[in-house]
Amino acid sequence: MARLTARFWVDAYLARLRVYDIPAFVVAHGDDTGGAVLVKLATLDGNAQLFHKSFDLISGERTWVEMTSGQEPDVDESISRQRGFDPDLWVIEVEDRQGRHLLHEDGLS
């Protein structure tokens, strides 16, 4: 099965969020073809969660998992460290008081 390019997935994700009127922004533009993607969910109360795609050894599937959560500045520091390791990294920031990120919906997982 062919993998989607990072750019294609990011564009589709942003379009899906727009359908639900959930604001989202590309904070860091990574490699268009193979860059990994981090999704930061800011709940606009000073807290945030950071998600990344991980390979599940049991099921063999790639799933979105929480990398870290807490005060937004701490999550931002984690993103900065990750970008230091991987300059091809995409970072998408989602802002939603209800905590919606849609990552587990069909077509995005």
Number of C-alpha atoms within 10 A of each C-alpha: 3 4 8 11 14 20 18 11 17 20 11 14 18 17 14 17 17 12 8 10 10 19 12 21 13 15 14 16 17 20 16 16 14 15 18 18 22 23 25 28 24 26 17 14 10 10 15 23 23 23 21 18 18 13 12 12 8 6 8 8 11 13 16 17 15 14 17 16 18 14 14 20 12 15 21 17 11 16 19 12 11 13 17 11 9 13 14 18 22 23 24 22 20 25 19 17 12 10 15 15 22 15 18 11 9 7 11 14 12
